Amino acid sequence: MPFLFKNSHCLPLLLFSILSPCFNFRDLHSVYSARDWLWSAFVYTAMVNYPTEANFMMPLPAYPVQEMCKIIDGYPPGATTLSKVFGAANLYYNYSRTEKCFNIEHGTDAHGLHGWDWQACSEMVMPMTCSNESMFPPSAYDYKGFEDQCMKSYGVKPRPHWITTEYGGSRIEQVLKRSGGNIIFSNGMQDPWSRGSVLKNISSSIIALVTEKGAHHVDFRSATKDDLDWLVEQRRQEVEIIQDWIEQYNTDLKQA
């Protein structure tokens, strides 16, 4: 995929000229809201690249990332990059074809993402950057800016070392091996968050289940008749592992 937001300094004029027929810009406080609106479409679609139709973040088709790529590749020669970007983002925001106008600054928080923002400030401080290899604008991690935003939004000063102290940080395998048990790290490699997870077994009771085509907590979603064999098998394994833990616990109680 091309560097869709690479020349971010050129975005204001391009965004207004291409998106103005689709948006009401009278109440727009910043053109970067439009950039962030596009950013969200690609980030969340990558996260929920489920193998069947779903409506977790938005109503989406099976494997929506691939569908976005088809939209981008289907544009005629000479089409602008931003036109392709908007066409792909439209899949995320309007796959149901019910939207006539997009509200990009004052949308509802239907999924409670502000709660996650608060947790990111108070507990889960996660430094993130974008390199020159990314499709998004390059960016460095600015802790001071992050701290200021947390104080402004929630009155909370971040604890950047709490999560590593509590759970072991880069030494999580050594820490959990000595202090943890009965944990399943379930990861779908389609989910970008999998890069920050545990992908190998740590012990006999700290188990990593990795699926090549899985996405964000796809195994926690309700079963459907369209579920693929690998997903059915993953859920079976999880149930079997948890049942074994419960049986062992009950056996230990009887022997106590």
Secondary structure, 3 states (H helix, E strand, C coil): CCCCCCCHHHHHHHHHHHHCCCCCCCCCCCCHHHHHHHHHHHHHHHHCCCCCCECCCCCECCCHHHHHHHHHHCCCCCCCHHHHHHHHHHHHHHCCCCCCCCCCCCCCCCCCHHHHHHHHHHCCCCCCCECCCCCCCCECCCHHHHHHHHHHHHCCCCCCCHHHHHHCHHHHHHHHHHHCCCEEEEEECCCHHHHHCCCCCCECCEEEEEECCCCCCHHHCCCCCCCCHHHHHHHHHHHHHHHHHHHHHHHHHHHC
